[in-house]
Amino acid sequence: MDSARADILAARHQLQSRGWISRKAEAFRHLPPPDAAVWLGIETGQTAPGCEAHPLAGAGWTLHSIGHSPQGRFDARWLDAGDALQRAELWADLSAPTAAGDATDAAEDDAAPFTRAHRALCRQGLRLRIGGTPGAERGPRETVWLQLRHQPRSAVEAPMLVVEVLAGVHCVLVETHDREPVACQQAIVQNLQARIVLGEGATLQHLRIATPGAADRIAHHLHASIGRDAHYAQALVASGSGYHLQRNVIALHAEGAVARSAGLLLAADSALEHQVRISHGAAHTTSTIEDLALASGSARAVVNAHTRIAPGAAQADVRQRLTGIPTGGQPKLVLRPHLEIHHDQVQATHSATWGALSEEALFYARQRGLDERTARGLIVQGMAGALVQRCFTDDALLETLDFDALLRAGVARHLAPGQKAQHG
């Protein structure tokens, strides 16, 4: 038996022997995920035929330029997880992820079954090394612009992405997950694992857009390790589906590391959860978590923010700010900010605000001759735009990415009368 097949069988055995996520698991208490059979493609009663979309049709991971911006230097390797050598390369140098720098962290144990299911089902992956050759001398600060698209290759899949940004490199990465006509047309199940590593002094500005189909069941797990004086900023725009989880685990274990996370969640008669766990394991580290969740109809939307400051993380600076707005119907919105502090010399604040849009703001907008839906859209778009600007802090970057148009379209779809979950 080859090593790839042995690894797959071992992952399945672990999943079977240790069981799936408990209904009492704290990390998933408010929106429990579907059972293991769903993620392994053996769901009882599943009769829809599998769909095998070919990479030449645009399925899987594809790389594109961003407008007229120069791409810069990078190396991309598409790897077959069924081949022993390529599978080893795909997982090379990737240590087991932890949620807070502690292998015994209960919340990471809660999510471990997703990792086992992914290991058992993963068939393809992409490794990106961004920048020049490691250790090579480089001139002025290098900027790499990349757009990375993923479209489903099969009805049940477990794609993988590894991104390494070399020391001193600045990168702008736009990652999109949508449902174009070339992709699988039936409801899909997707358990994605992504690993991001930033070298010393590197910067990654990462825009992630995930708009699954109404019946899709999606779980995206991103683990990031941020090096000394490196900066990672992620802005997420996500819409709801049958089940949609976006989970980020970010480790700041080198002095001067910075992480900023901003999430715009749009759930209409659908399910959507955003989990962000950041650990400060070194001095002079900084993190910010900001989410704006819009929910309507019978939607269930959950924001789980957890930041841990370890005993050695002196002068850590931590901010959490969560906002939930019901935009119609009787949605369920859960906002959970949480700070775990083990050092006295830190700055830390958190807040959670839930409620309808300001009637005063709506009144003044209506005085300009706008109908109520247009007024609501402009107010929400302004809130979302300010959130992302605080994350990226670069107006020129947002203009290059045409982010205002993306916000207008997303908010308009969410507020449209009778709008259901986004159909990519």
N, C-alpha and C positions, 0 to 999 in steps of 0.2 A: 504494500500500500504506500503511495507517495505521501510526502509530508503535508501537502495542501489538503488532501482528502482526510488525513489523520487529524489535522487541525479543525476542520469542519465538523467531523464526528465528535471530537472532544468538546467543542462549543455546544453542540446539540445535547450531549450527555450532561454537561454542566447545567444547561438550562432546564433540562428535564428533572435532574436530581435536586436542584436548589429551588425550583419553582419560579413562578412569575411574580410580578409586583403585587404585594398584598393590598387589599382594599383599605387597610388601615395605614398604609405607608404615608408618612407625614408630607413628603414632597409632592404626592399625587392625590392628596385627600379630597380636594375639591373638584378634580376632573380626572377620574381614574382612566387609564388607557385601556384599549381593547386587549383581549387575552393573547397569549403567546402564539396560538394557532393562527391568528390573523397575520402576524409579522413573519411567520415562517411559511405562509402560503398554504396552510393545511386547514384553513377555517372550515368548520362543519357547514355543509350546505353550499359551499362555493362552487357554482356551476359555470360561471362565465369563463370563456376560453382565455388562455394567456395571450398576451400580445407581445411580439418580439419585434420591436422597432430597430432598424439597422442604424448604426452610427452615421453612415453616409446620408441618411434621411434627416439628420439633425438631432437624433436622440443621444442620450448620454451627456457627457461634458464636452462643450465646444468653447473655443476661445475666439474673441473678437476684439477689434480695436474700439476705442471710445472717441467718436468724432474724428477730429483731425489731430488729436494728441498723439505724440510719439509713444510707441509701446515700451521702449526701453529693452533691457536685456533680461531674459528669463529662460528657464529650461523647463519643458513640460514632458512628462512621461505618463502615457496611458498604459495601465498595467492590468493583466489578466489574473484575478485572484484564484483561478483554478490551476494555474501553473505554479509549481513549487517555488521556483526561483523568483518569479515576478511577485508572488504573494509575499515572500520574505522581503523583497525590496519595498513593497507597498507599506509594510508595517515596520520597516527598519527604523531604529532610533526612537521609537514611540513608546515611552514608558506608560504604565497603567495610569489613567487619569484619576485625580482625586478632586473632590469638590472644594476642599478648604485646606489643602496641603496636608491632610491627615487621612491616612488610608482607612481609618476606622470611622470616617464621617458617615453618619447614618443616612443622610440624603443621597450621598453618592452610592451607597449600598442599595438604596431604593431604585436607582436608575440602572444598576449593573445588569439586570436582565435584558435591557435594550442592547447593551454592548455584546452580550452573549448571542442574542438573536442575530445581530448584525454580522458577527464573526462567522456564524453558521450559514448565512445566506449570501454574503458579499461575493459578487462575481467580477466586478470591475472597480477600478479606482484611478484617480489622477493625482500625481505628485507634481507640484509646482515649486521650483526654486527661483526666487525672484531676486535679480541683481546679477553681478558678475560672478566669476569663479571665487569660491571661498578662499580667503587669504591673499587674493591678488590685490595689488595696489590699484586704487581708483582715484580719479581726479575729482572734479567738483561733485557735490552731492547728486546722486543719481535718482531720477524719478521714473517709475514704471507705471504705465496706465494699461489696465486690462479689464475686459468684460468677460465674465465667465457665465455661460448659460448651461442649465441642466434641464433636459426634458426626459420624461420617463422612457425607459427602454423595455420595460415589461410590467405586467399587472401587479406583481409583488417584487420589490427590489430593495437592495441594501447598498446604495452607492457610497463611495468613500472619497474624501478629498484631504490632501495634505499640502499645506502652504508654508513654505519657509522663506522668510524675508531676511536676507543677509544683512550683516552689520552695516549701519550707516545708510541703508537704502530707504528711499521714500517711495511708497506704493499707494496707488489708488485702485481699488478692486471693486467692481460692480458685479455682484453675484445674483442671478435671477433664476427663479424656479416657476415655470408657468406651464400652460397646457395649450401649445400651438397645434394646428391641425395635423402636423406630421407625427405628433406624439400619440401614445396609447389613448384610445378614445373611451375605454371603459374606466370605471372607478379604480383607482390604484391604491396600493399600500406601499409606503416608502419609509424606510428606517435609515436615515442618512447619518454618517459619522464624519465630522470634519476636525482636523487638528491644525492649529496655527502656531507657528514658532517665530518670534521676532528676536533677531540678534541685537547686540548692543547698539543703542542709538538709532535703531530702525523705526520707521513710522509706517503704519498701515491704516488708511482710511477706507473702511469697508462698508459699502452699501449693500444690504441684502434685501431682496424682494421675493416674497413667497406667496403666490396666489393659486392655491390648489382648486380642484373642482369641488362641487358641492358635496359629493359622496366620498371623496378621497379621505384616507386616514394617513396622516403624515406625522413623522417624528424626526426633527432635526436636532442633533446633538453636536455642539461646537465646543471644543476644548482648546484654550489658548494659553500659551506660556510666553510671558512678556519679559524681555531681557533688560539689562541695566540701561537706564535712561531711554528706554524705548517707549513709544506711544502707540496705543491701539484704540481706534475709535470705530464703533460699529453703529450704524443706523439701520434698523429693521422696519420694513413695511410688510405687514402680514394680514391676510384675510382668513376668515374662518372656514371650516369644512366639517365633514362628519366627525373627525377628530384631528386636531392640529396642535402639536407641541413644538415650541421653539425653546431649546434649553442651552444656555451658555454657561460654561464653567471657565473662569479666567483666573490665572495664577500670576500674582505680582510678587515674585520671590527674589527680585534683584533691586538694589537701591535705585531710586529715581524712576521706577517703572510707573506708567500712567495708563489707565483704561477708562474709556467713556462709552456708555451704552445708552442708546435712545431707541424706544420702540413705539411705533404707531400701529395699534391693533384695531382691525375693523371686523367686527363679528355681527352678522345679520342672520338670525335664525340658524346659528351654527355654533361650533365649539372651538375655542382658541385659548391656549395658555402660553405665557411667556415666563420662563424661569431664568433668572440671572443670578449666578453665585460667583462672587469675587472674593479672593483671599489675598490679604496683605501679609506677606511673610518677611518683609524687609523694611528698613527705615526710609522715610521720605518718599513713600509711594502715595499715589492719588487715584481715586476712582469716583465715578459718577454714574448713577443709574437713574434714568428718567423714562417713564412710560406714559403714553396717553392711550387709553382704551375706550373705544366707542362700541356700544352694544345695543342691538335693537331686536324686537320681536321676542322670540323664545331663546335667544343666544345665551351661552354660558361663556364668560370671559374671565380668566384668572391671570393675575400678575403676581409672581413670587420673586421678591428681591431679598437676597441674603448676602451680607458683607461681613467677613471675619477679619479682625485685626489681631494678629498673633502677638505673643509677648515681646518679640524683638522688633516690632514695627513702630518704632518711635517716630513721632511727627507725621504719622499717616493722616491723610485728609480724605474724608469719605462723605459723599452726598447721595441721598436717595429721595426721589420725588415721583410719586405715583398719582395719576389722575384718571378717574373713571367717569364717563358721561353716558347715561342712557339716552338714546336718541329716538325712542319709540317702543311701544309694546311693553312687555314685562321681562326684560332680560335679567340674568343673574350676573352680577359683577363682584369679583372678589379681589381686593388689593391687600397684599401682605408684605409690608416693609419689615426688615429684620436686621438688627445690628448685633454682632457678637464681638465684644471688645475685651481684649486681654492686656491692654497697656494704658497707662494713665495719660501719657503725653500725646494725645491725638485730638483731631477735630472731626466731629461726626454729627451729622444731622439726617433726619429722615421724616417724611410726611406722606400721608395718603389722603386724597380728597375725592369724594364721590358725590355727584349731584348733577342736576340739569344745568344747561347753559344759563348764564346770567340773563335774567329778564331785562335788566337795564341795557346790557350790550345788544340784545335783540331789538329793544325799543329804538335805540339810536340807529341801528342798521336799517330798521324799517322806515325810519324818517327820511332815509335817502331814496325811498321809492322802491325798495327791494321787497319781493315776496318773502314769506317766512322761510321757505326751504333754501332760497338763495342766501338769505341773511345767515341762516345756520351754517351753511356751507362755507361762507367767507370767514366766519368766526372760528370754526373748527380748523379750517385750512391755515389761518393765522397762528393758532396755537400749535399745530403740528409743525409748521415751518419754523417757528421760534425754537421748538424742541430740537429739531435737527440742526439748526444753526448753532445752538449751544454745544452740540456734539462735534460737528466738523469745524466750526469757527472760521471757515474759509468761504466767503461769498462767491468768489470766482470759481471755486470747485463746484458749488451747487449750481451755478449758472451753466458750467460746462456739462454737468450731468442732466440739465433741464429738469431739476427736481420740482420746481413749481408746477410744471405740467403734470408730473406724476402725482403730486398731491391733489391737484384739482380733480383729476380723473378718479382717483381712489375714493376721495371724500364724496364726490358726486354719485358714484355707484352705491356707496353705503347709504346715502340719504335718499336715494331714488324710491318713490312710493312702491311698496310691495317687494322691495329688493330682498332676495334670498342670499345664501352664501355665494361667494364669488366663484364664477365658473371660468377661471383662467383664460 
